[in-house]
Amino acid sequence: MIIPLLEAWYLVTTALLRIFYRKSNKHATMVRKNNKRKQQQVDQDKAVKKLRKAVVEELALKLIEHQTYNKENNISRKDSYGVFQKLINEKYALMPWLNLKMVHKKASRIKKKKKALDEEVQQETVQQERPDEEVQQETVQQETSSNKRAGRPKGATNEAKIDIEKKKEQARVLLTERYREARQEHTGRLPDGLFNEMHANVLEEVGLCGTGISINYKSIRWRFQHNVSRTKRGPAPPAEAIEAYLITIAAWKQDIGEPMDKDEMIDLANSMIMGSKLQAAVEKHHQISQVQPTRLLGDQWYANYKRRHKEVLNTGKGTRQHSVRREWCTYHNFEDMYQRVYEQLVLSGIAKHLPENEHFWVDTAGCRVDSENKAAGHKCTMEMKHPDYLLFGDEVGSDTAQDGDGHIGGKTYITIGNRRIELASSKSSNRFTLIDLTAANGDPVMCIVIIAGKEIGVEDALGYDYQSKIPYDTNKTLEENVVLAPQTK
């Protein structure tokens, strides 16, 4: 009885496995066919996209050629209006996806690429035509500046931004005036290309030519139509007239070691407008805004004041400085110190005074220049005769104890179970000072190490000969090491 049941179970299982295997094979075949069909569709889409790009690029080149021809033959846009659109409609009627905007966009990109290539070629040509002296001077400056710290000087970025914004505003004002004059001279629409010509001339005058900055035509036309002199949005703050004076006073107080805080700035601003016409203007502004502050100018004015002058005003924590340092570090004292040093250089024969007709200027790289505009600092009245005899020292001090050592470069370590990370370090304290001596011609001379201690051994006093062929054995005495060393005749 058991054997027939097993045979029946075997036959049913085999039949089910065959059905499942056939279905799985059929499903795998369908998946392969679908993937193949999708890949063919992707390849077809890529090919179609490539062909469309080629069509648009061909039309863009024809559009550039058409525009160049009109410009060379003085054909106005009014006379040639709709010609290229008609060409597209006739020749490419079977391409409903194509429109004139796509062609104009592609033509604009081609023009930008061509302009960038032309500028690179022009720069290379200018560099080849430059005199050899200028090229050598620039090479010396690059070699000198290669040892300097990378990056721009502190504050240079903000100064550059402020300078560019001033030039852009100046360009907008000049362009608006010339646009107004041109509209008065030409009744109705301006001639083609006149605004672009005025735009290029104004950018060259203010020093923005070649920077990639442009002034929008709609902005100039809006200024002309509304006769606008103020460019900032919204009404002018009533206390804006005193803000420049507040910045000057804050700079003066910082120079004398008494920087202003938030409350002092607000109190000073309120005292300056009290009893003047600005007080009435501020009160009227509060009435319009429907606010009743405790003071005329308060925290909101201070926040807006900082935002309006964010390129100049910053806040930060103060650092204590010794009063003696501020009293003695004056321009007069530094000038007197340098004059005394120069006298000693002349007396020792290292330097000499130059006659007045031989005085010269130098730039930041130490190279001679022919004008004060290119120079850095005052005019040189002396010349070094023996720069290798003049030594400069730089002192650095530290301690062998590693208690106060922090994270170097923000280095982190792996911890298990959020346990405290402990680093093995030396606790023995021993102060030392390192002084490096460098000659005025740039050659290194020597390093001096000063170690603090009550006693010093002979080895520490004499030092170790790093050029010796036999290494110094620290387990032996100095006499034993001398005996082992080769005797020089």
Steps between C-alpha positions, in 0.01 A plus 500: 500500500786737579685439172208605273457817708869586460482440126194723474669773706809476278299534180301799630812676623681442172206637303481812720874563465476471122214751490689741728818464294313574177334808651828627641671456164215678329522788751880528454455506123243778528730701728788464253280611213372803698853603597614466141205706382574771760867512402404535135264785593778674700744464210238631261430799727874577519530486123196727458639744755835506323335570166288779651812661646667488160195663336485778761875563474477524119218753527691698767803532273274620217340752738840637599596528134169678427555748788858569391386568143232744620752681721760533224243629248322733749169315469271596787313246712172644378581415138618147580230421757345153453740389224667226703171382651362458149809298405443265794131455417571417137802273531418321824120473488518132594667576837231629738742493793717773342453870582693822459577533872710181494701632207564838666613327820747279315630798302561691824705211640709476184572875513609479865738212429647685203544816706680309776737340248572837339585651840740215579674542163521877558656452846757258361585748222541784753729287717715410199531867399597620848862609555742251654562730800132491604488122459814460713363735766171307513695173528696638796178615665344156453807328646500737796127464560517119476641488853218714634188369659232397254174691467400864490591743780247546776229747399596501132183318395267748670696795361476354150125448537448857621711636213307298240163610640609865489614463140175327402293778654715760326451314171121494549489874565717584197309262274166647612620854423625405156181303431298811591712715266462244219121488543484877481712500186316212328124523523340161549703182482882508525705385199615138503829448684507845663425372851764226470753760390416727794512199733851401385632857528363546854643169625839595359487842671422364848748210471260206467595402145596133473355404841187334362273757669217654297221749571147389414323709236166472682655645816627807313169548320308472831723767655444725201124458507466557877781757528649305792812617683487252791567137408420321826154356549263653753512841665829636630548454878457838677829469694710407197664845497694433823604139432820593317605720796427214741732269305778761512460552876497121560827468303662780703400347832628160391836653406546648848413170670143583606270312257126567516237242587135483394358724777766768452431512126123537554547769768740695276257483204209623716708788638595608146140523371349642818354847440567497125288451189589133501317452831171611339566274202564199727184568703298525180648172383388336827147634454478360148633163620257509797768426760572669831863430594653606831783675313509682167760259361505155656591139435319481165685803368830352621434170321409679175798733541737201519332336201527814286875529575590131530811549284649733762335420835561176685464387861724270697650426839762738638857408591684665789817688413752649738475877527881539485504326165251749360686798646839401359398347163463831318608611155752747645668233714523253213645767270759595761597133548550444126710815465731386779534156339583659165772712662664191645485325162684790338759521780573126472542524120211268416297775326557842349300816438405580140499846344158650442507442125557125555204438734264234368163329558437128556184289490384228738734248334806723553539582129572856390214693339492834324199665668346548842170346387668160454713531814443368852613724786735797500782574261825310561781735603756232592656198332635181655871441427537170687157343556661172608642678809158608629316230697130482589378285788157354572431357846255217573444348844318188618493231768557125488187442711198400289228597749370792295533340157172517313366326193738544209301582186174385662621138517248254647535149644276194513341416836309186599187537709534880520793462740731790576795520259831523687834559328832406658718811527799638687435698819859605570538875456815643344497838329712558190549786254595471133656793313566471126743743338461598134723735301356802320570333164263215595759233589446301823785533750433295813249403770551569870329280760472626858396235755388593850659292775713512813769268362609416148717210392804506276306326222231767507757780502714367214216347301512208259683485168229400257764458226695240696529157340489327841176569692519627856439226756287638782583202726868601509679804635636785292860376539410152380323644194804717421726197511275315258485795257757506217797727567547781246852608406 
